[in-house]
Amino acid sequence: MTERTGRCLCGDVHYRISTEPITTRICWCRDCQRTAANGTVNIIVPTPAVEVTGQTSEFTVRADSGNDVHRRFCPRCGSHLFANSSARPQFTVVRVGTLDDPSSVTPVANIWADSAPAWACLDLALERVGHQPGPPQGVKPA
C-alpha cells in the first residue's frame, strides 16, 4: 500500500500520504501522554508526501528532547493529526489513529519508554528505547 488517507474526528481536515512510512513507533513522552492520555502510535513520513485538505491550528512546545515540536490539530474538533520537530522538519509525524486504516501499519518500537506509566502495556516484542531515539534507519542525523 503506497497511499494512505486519514481525517480528523469531525471530517473538516482530510489528508493523503503518498509514500510508505519511514517507521512506526509508539511514543511515551509526557507530551504525547498529555495529548492522548496514553502513548501515541505514530508514523514518520517525508513532509512533502503529506497533502492536507482543510485548515489546521498549531501549538508549538519545547519537548524534553530540547527540540521545538509544532503540533497541528483540527480547530473544530481538536483531533491531533501531525507534528514536526525543529530537529528534522523534512519529516512529519502522523497520528496512526487518524488514518482511515490504522491496521495498515505496525509499530516497531516503544520510544520514551522510561516515561511510560507503571500500568502501560508495552509489547515486549518491540524494541524499547528509554528516551529520544536516533533517526530512523536510513535517515541521516540532522
C-alpha positions as CSV (number, residue, x, y, z in Angstrom):
1,M,0.0,0.0,0.0
2,T,1.7,3.2,-1.1
3,E,-1.1,5.7,-0.4
4,R,-2.9,6.2,2.9
5,T,-5.7,8.6,3.8
6,G,-7.0,9.9,7.1
7,R,-9.0,12.6,8.7
8,C,-9.9,14.3,12.0
9,L,-12.9,13.3,14.1
10,C,-15.3,15.9,12.6
11,G,-14.1,15.5,9.0
12,D,-13.1,19.1,8.4
13,V,-9.5,18.1,7.9
14,H,-8.5,15.3,5.5
15,Y,-5.1,14.2,4.4
16,R,-3.4,11.9,1.9
17,I,0.1,10.3,2.3
18,S,1.7,9.3,-1.0
19,T,4.5,7.1,0.3
20,E,5.3,4.3,2.7
21,P,6.2,5.3,6.3
22,I,9.8,5.5,7.2
23,T,9.0,4.0,10.6
24,T,6.1,3.4,13.0
25,R,6.7,3.9,16.7
26,I,4.7,4.2,20.0
27,C,5.8,7.3,21.9
28,W,5.5,7.5,25.6
29,C,7.0,11.0,26.1
30,R,5.0,13.1,28.6
31,D,3.8,15.5,25.9
32,C,2.3,12.6,23.9
33,Q,0.7,11.3,27.0
34,R,-0.9,14.7,27.7
35,T,-2.1,14.9,24.1
36,A,-3.7,11.4,24.0
37,A,-4.0,10.4,27.7
38,N,-1.8,7.4,26.8
39,G,1.1,6.6,24.5
40,T,0.6,7.6,20.8
41,V,1.2,5.5,17.8
42,N,2.9,7.5,15.0
43,I,4.2,7.1,11.6
44,I,7.0,9.2,10.2
45,V,6.8,10.3,6.6
46,P,8.6,12.8,4.4
47,T,6.8,16.1,4.8
48,P,6.3,16.6,1.0
49,A,4.3,13.3,0.9
50,V,1.5,14.7,3.1
51,E,-1.3,16.6,1.3
52,V,-3.7,18.3,3.7
53,T,-7.2,19.5,2.8
54,G,-8.8,21.8,5.4
55,Q,-7.3,24.2,7.9
56,T,-5.3,23.1,11.0
57,S,-4.3,25.1,14.1
58,E,-0.8,24.8,15.5
59,F,0.7,24.7,19.0
60,T,4.5,24.8,19.5
61,V,6.2,23.5,22.6
62,R,9.8,22.7,23.6
63,A,10.0,19.0,24.0
64,D,12.1,17.0,26.6
65,S,14.5,16.4,23.7
66,G,15.2,20.1,23.5
67,N,13.6,20.4,20.1
68,D,10.6,22.6,19.2
69,V,7.7,20.5,18.2
70,H,4.9,22.0,16.1
71,R,1.7,20.1,16.7
72,R,-1.2,20.5,14.3
73,F,-4.8,19.7,15.0
74,C,-8.3,20.4,13.8
75,P,-9.5,23.7,15.2
76,R,-13.1,22.5,15.3
77,C,-12.9,19.0,16.9
78,G,-9.4,19.2,18.4
79,S,-8.2,16.0,16.8
80,H,-4.4,15.9,16.9
81,L,-3.1,15.0,13.5
82,F,0.5,15.9,12.8
83,A,3.7,17.0,14.4
84,N,7.0,18.4,13.1
85,S,10.3,18.7,15.0
86,S,12.8,21.5,14.6
87,A,15.4,18.8,14.5
88,R,14.0,17.2,11.3
89,P,11.5,19.5,9.6
90,Q,11.7,17.4,6.5
91,F,9.7,14.7,8.2
92,T,6.1,14.8,9.5
93,V,4.8,12.6,12.4
94,V,1.2,11.4,11.7
95,R,-1.0,10.0,14.4
96,V,-1.9,6.5,13.3
97,G,-5.4,6.7,15.0
98,T,-6.4,9.3,12.4
99,L,-5.6,7.0,9.5
100,D,-8.6,5.6,7.7
101,D,-6.9,2.2,8.0
102,P,-4.8,2.2,11.2
103,S,-4.1,-1.5,10.8
104,S,-2.1,-0.8,7.6
105,V,1.0,-0.1,9.7
106,T,2.7,-1.9,12.5
107,P,4.8,-0.3,15.3
108,V,8.4,-1.4,15.6
109,A,9.4,0.3,18.8
110,N,8.3,2.0,22.1
111,I,10.2,5.3,22.4
112,W,10.5,7.4,25.6
113,A,9.6,4.1,27.3
114,D,11.2,5.3,30.6
115,S,8.4,7.9,30.8
116,A,5.6,5.3,30.4
117,P,3.4,4.9,33.5
118,A,3.8,1.8,35.5
119,W,0.5,0.4,34.2
120,A,1.4,0.9,30.5
121,C,1.2,-2.3,28.4
122,L,4.4,-2.3,26.4
123,D,4.7,-5.0,23.8
124,L,7.9,-6.9,24.8
125,A,8.4,-8.0,21.2
126,L,9.0,-4.3,20.2
127,E,12.3,-2.5,20.5
128,R,12.4,-0.4,23.7
129,V,14.1,3.0,23.7
130,G,14.2,4.8,27.0
131,H,14.4,8.3,25.7
132,Q,14.8,10.2,22.4
133,P,15.8,7.7,19.7
134,G,18.2,8.4,16.9
135,P,16.9,9.0,13.4
136,P,15.1,6.0,11.8
137,Q,17.4,3.6,9.9
138,G,18.5,5.1,6.6
139,V,17.9,8.7,7.7
140,K,20.9,10.8,8.3
141,P,21.1,12.8,11.6
142,A,20.4,16.5,11.4
